Structures are given as C-alpha cells and as structure tokens.
C-alpha cells in the first residue's frame, strides 16, 4: 500500500489497490448479508460502512454500480440505500491530502464508475442550484469534478455527498471541517456533520505495554479501569502523596532504563536515564514540525558551545518517524536530524548535556517501549493542521507531560489535565489564519531573532554534512524563500520559551511527579471504548450485546 504516487504508474497502482480492497470488502459484506436477508431496503439497517478518510471513498460508486447494474435497482432507491449505509470520517485538514484522481486515469481504470460519478454529480449540481440559484462558485466548490487543465475527481466530496454522517476526530478539527473544507455541504446538509474525538485502547497502551504502572494503578483504583478508563480519576487523591509519587517515578525510571538499552542497540549511543526523555514519535511531515524541534536542539547546542557550563538539565531528544516515499523534504528533515545527532552525540565539549536518538524503522513494538519511558510529549503541529493525534493520548496516559500547540486533541487534553499540567505555546488557529491573511513573511522573524538566524543558517550550511555538500539546503530554502508554509519561524521563540519552562518544572521533582500522575489520571476520556460508543450511538445505532 501507499506506493510512490509521484509517477503515473504509481498513481494507477494506488487507485487499483484501493478499488481492489473496496470491491473485495463489499463482496464479502454482501455475501454475509445475503445469508439471512434478501430485501435491499433493509440493507442499511443491518450494514454500516465507515469510510476511513478518502482511501475507500470509491465504495460509494462501487456499491451504486452493484445496485444499479447487478441488482437492477432504480437510481433513487439505490442512492438511498448507499447514503444510509455509508458514513465518512475525515482525518486531515490539508487540502492536498484529500485524494483527487485525474479523469483520464479514472476513465481508463474504472470507466463505469466514472459514468456513475458524473450522474451523482449532476444530481448534486441540481441540489446546489435549488439552494443557490445561479451561483456558479458554489457549484464549483461542491462539485465532485474539479475543472481546470486536467479534470479531477474529488474523492472527499464524493464521500461527503454519499454518506449520511460526516465526522472529524477532534472538536476543533470538526469545526474546521465545516468552516474550511466543506462549507457548502455543511449548509446543504447541516445535520450530517458531527464530531467523534479519537481514542486509544488502554489495554494495548497501558495494560500491556506498561505492566508495572498498570499494577500500581490497579492497587489504587481496582481492576476495572482498563474497561472503565474514567476510573483513573481515582489516582488524583494520590497525586500529592510522596510515597505514591516515589512509586510512580520509580516505574518511569525503570522504563527509561529499558529504553536506554533499545537506544544503545538500535542507535549505538549511550544515554543517561536521569536525563529528560523528550519524545517526538509520529509520521514525518512538515506540519508536525519535527524541524521546529530540531531548530530548538541546535539553539541549545549553540548555547552550550558558547558556554559549556550553561545550567540546563540533561536531555535526550528521541525521534521515531517515517516519511512517505515521494516526500523529499520530509526525507531531508530526517537526514538533518540524524546528521545533527552525529555531531552533537560525539561532541565532548558539551559534556553529554544533550543527545539525539533517532530510532530507525519506527513501529508499534518500538512505541511500546518508548511511550512508557517518555517524560515530555512533543505535540507541536501548526495550529489548525493536525486533525487529532493519538500519540498525544498514549503518551499522556503513561505519565508524559505534553508540550504542544492548541491543535487537534491537544485542546481537549488541556481541558482534561488542566493548564498547570501541560505546556502550551504558539499561535492559535485564529492567529495563524490572521497572520497568513496579512501576508506572512518568514524573513521578518529570521532578521529579528539572532539565535534563530544562526541556527537556520547552520542547518542550511554543510557543517553537519561535510561529505554531502548542499544536501540540507532545501530545508533552509523551505523555511525562508519557500515561505515557511507551516510557520516554524513564527513559533520558534514561543517554543523555546515553553521548553525553558519544561526545564524548570522538571527540576522540581515533586511538582513534575504530580504533573505526570495527573496526566495519567485525567485522560480517561480518550479511551477508544468511549469513541466507539459515540460512533455507535450517533451513527451506526447497533443494539448492545452483552458478552457472556
């Protein structure tokens, strides 16, 4: 899956893959449904299909094709069945991540489906005309077909129009979907849009991967918490207890020791478990801003070179990430972090006060070791770009303290854990939009801040890649001449200030222990059990079955 789709062959392979899985899934669903049913009008009462982003959106056209061509249903009846069966979850606010297929490609690979999509679109355009007579712009925005040089099929619009429910995965994300991505559809079908904040399974992300902490929690709140995660609130009364703090932080330290062994095995470097373990583990993308993290690391490195006695708590910056195969700049950011790591980790002048570990081949089994050991959770996306995030939830559940922007589920995490137990920094969604509307110029920030200017120039030079001159220059270019699309420079100063607050808080052992305990105690909302219950209550409406 996910071949490099920069080439035409890659695009075709991706579309063929998606259709293959959608077609097989629908065939299996229908086969099982037919075992006890025969009336298509009852199909939506017994089958719910949740479209997870745009990858399976061709299911709308495929189910229509089956109902029209194979079952010989008339159009309105078939469309009613499809619409009542399908629901769509959007996972991204980035317009470029909403899949679009060229009409020539679609016509070559799925000609009948394209015919059906054109007919769906004509009926949609009739609805838009009724709502906004003569408004060509509304039609252009809502259309399933994007006009222009090469006509494109908009899979997100197909998913929204073909579904009876459309949801985002965090409260702020769901608001932005209706305001920025699909405003025309939100006006046409206001009851269709809703929010379902993401969740994580505590069985995997605490009970299984952090057994010592799970046992300690069970001692205090009883054995039911993995199924009733709100019971973690019972830990609040122990947050100030010195003995419980000691037990909690001893478990954290043991987990950090285990991670040091993995780092030594995978990266060949020795790190101190008494250092702050500062963790950013997620897909490598500019909007997630691993390069903002890197600029702060370089700022610390530069300060230490200028003053080796600088009073900072030792810190290990731990990364885990993969880049999409065709995403060149993301690969350059990975290269930049690893190149800086080689220099910093081997520089005796800084006395090991900071180190970088970029664990290769990031995967779930690695995350199960990293997450229980994390002190700091990096959730630093540009406000308005992260749909939700789930790593933020996993890390907080295991007692990591978040440093983050008011983006995605960070907002709801702050609401749950309290302002005093999270480090929030940076521009808000509204401030980002206002800055971009005024005309954001990264050069203003570059010239205004001497330290920022120094580290941006440093990473763009060949200092860290002397054997590969010029290889990191595209990163500097993206931040300056490229317009810094994700406002790294605009948030740099606020990020550094927040990191200073992290350093100060960590030195107060009792305060940090309380913060860590309260993060674990107050994230019960983010159980996947709650998420699935919300989906079922509002969208699928399946009867509960008691498991014996």
Protein Blocks (a to p, Z undefined) as FASTA:
>chain_A
ZZafkbmklmmmmmmmmmmmmmmmmmmmmmmmmmmgcbfklmmmmpccddehjklmmmmm
mmmmmmmmmnopafklmmmmmmmmpccddfbfbfklpccddfklmmmmmmmlmmmmmmmm
mmmmmmmmmmmghilklmmmmpmbdcdjbdcddfklmmmmmpcbdcdfbfklmmmmmmmm
mmmmmmmmmmlpccddddddfklmmmmmmmmlmmmmmmmnojklmmmmmlmmmmmmmmmm
mklmmmmmmmmmmmmmmmmmmmmmmnopacdfkbccddddddddfklommmmmmmmmmmm
mmmmmmmmbccddddddddddddfklmklmmmmmmmmmmmmmmmmmmklnomaccdddeh
iafklmmmmmmmpmbdcdfbcehkamnopmlmmmmmnopacddddehjllmmmmmnopkl
cccedjdfklmmmmmmnopafklmmmmpmklmmmmmmmmmmklmmmlghklmmmmmmmmm
nopanommmmmmmmmmmmmmmmmmmmmmmlmmmmmmmmmmmmmmmpfklmmmmmmmmmno
pacdddZZ
